[in-house]
């Protein structure tokens, strides 16, 4: 079991969580577009709102994950649902009006007072993600779009029951690297 993150601060947080949980996965600072592992060494790779939207070349990331997975391995990742890019990040009525094109693939970038990028997130449509997955050699087994849970009335950032009951906030992709076909007897 291994965890990888570009951020040393996130790895420090993961180390603290390991101490609380008793789990001890190998933690590595690294780039998801150039995974520091051999080929076909893992049976499962997952990312919960991690690297996928934060790298400029997510197709390369998909190929890297395919490289480190064994045949039959699973790749499960979640991102903010791409439809969210159309709407302002507002939990109220203003957050229900389409503001931007779903097809606008420009990155969302925040900069500090010196103009240096401190945060970048890259928008891809559902179709873009499916094409990246397939091009990397995966089969898409499922695309889960969780519905807002009944009884959940808390506001979290731009999400609220008002928005959450109308549009999905999350997309979860469940992929499989096909098992190597066996040769037919001659």
Secondary structure, DSSP 8 states (H G I E B T S, - for coil): -EEEES-HHHHHHHHHHHHHH----EEEE--TTS-SS-TT-EEEEEEES-GGGGSS-HHHHHHHHHHHEEEEEEEEEEEE-GGGGGB-S-SSGGGGSB-S-TT----EEEE-TTS-EEEEE----HHHHHHHHHHTTEEEEEEE-----TT----BTTB-HHHHTTS-SEEEEEEEE---------
